[in-house]
């Protein structure tokens, strides 16, 4: 039996191989996190530039859509009341 191996209930673990795997996994995790951060930064910048280049601000578009939805809902409600003869 080699010095870097230990027997634990019949399981022999090569400690140097295990340590190397842990180190490589850690390095890969750090590189993966750095890559994900770069992708997020690029997408955030592109989205921000796209919003800035719009003719109408997104808040204005949302307010307009909400107003149109309210008008359509009110018109639908009035049509339903007229059809069913409800005084409410």
C-alpha positions in Angstrom: 0.0 0.0 0.0 1.3 3.4 -0.9 1.8 6.3 1.6 -0.8 8.5 -0.1 -3.6 5.9 0.2 -5.8 5.2 3.2 -8.1 2.3 3.7 -11.5 3.2 5.0 -13.9 0.2 5.2 -12.2 -1.3 2.1 -12.2 2.0 0.1 -8.7 3.1 -1.0 -8.5 6.8 -1.9 -5.5 8.2 -3.7 -5.1 11.5 -1.9 -3.0 13.3 -4.4 -5.4 12.4 -7.2 -8.3 13.6 -5.1 -6.5 16.8 -4.2 -5.7 17.5 -7.8 -9.4 17.0 -8.7 -10.5 19.3 -6.0 -8.0 22.0 -7.2 -9.1 21.7 -10.8 -12.7 21.8 -9.9 -12.2 24.9 -7.9 -10.3 26.6 -10.8 -13.0 25.6 -13.2 -15.7 27.0 -10.9 -13.9 30.3 -10.6 -13.4 30.5 -14.4 -17.1 29.6 -14.9 -18.2 32.3 -12.5 -16.0 34.8 -14.2 -17.3 33.9 -17.6 -20.9 34.1 -16.4 -20.2 37.6 -14.9 -18.8 38.8 -18.3 -21.8 37.4 -20.1 -24.2 39.2 -17.7 -22.3 42.5 -18.0 -22.3 42.3 -21.8 -26.1 41.6 -21.9 -26.8 44.3 -19.4 -24.8 46.8 -21.4 -26.5 45.8 -24.7 -30.0 46.0 -23.1 -29.3 49.4 -21.5 -28.1 50.8 -24.9 -31.1 49.3 -26.7 -33.5 51.0 -24.2 -31.7 54.3 -24.6 -32.0 54.1 -28.4 -35.8 53.7 -28.2 -37.9 56.6 -29.5 -40.5 56.1 -26.7 -39.5 55.3 -23.1 -40.6 51.9 -21.8 -42.6 53.6 -19.0 -44.5 55.6 -21.5 -45.3 52.5 -23.5 -46.5 50.7 -20.4 -48.7 53.6 -19.4 -50.2 53.7 -22.8 -50.9 50.0 -22.8 -52.5 50.2 -19.3 -54.7 53.1 -20.5 -55.8 51.1 -23.6 -56.5 48.1 -21.4 -58.7 50.2 -19.1 -60.6 51.7 -22.0 -61.1 48.3 -23.6 -62.3 46.9 -20.3 -64.7 49.7 -19.7 -66.1 49.4 -23.2 -66.5 45.7 -22.8 -68.3 46.2 -19.5 -70.6 48.8 -21.0 -71.4 46.5 -23.9 -72.2 43.7 -21.5 -74.5 45.9 -19.4 -76.3 47.2 -22.6 -76.8 43.6 -23.8 -78.2 42.3 -20.5 -80.1 45.4 -19.5 -78.4 45.8 -16.1 -78.8 49.2 -14.5 -75.4 48.8 -12.7 
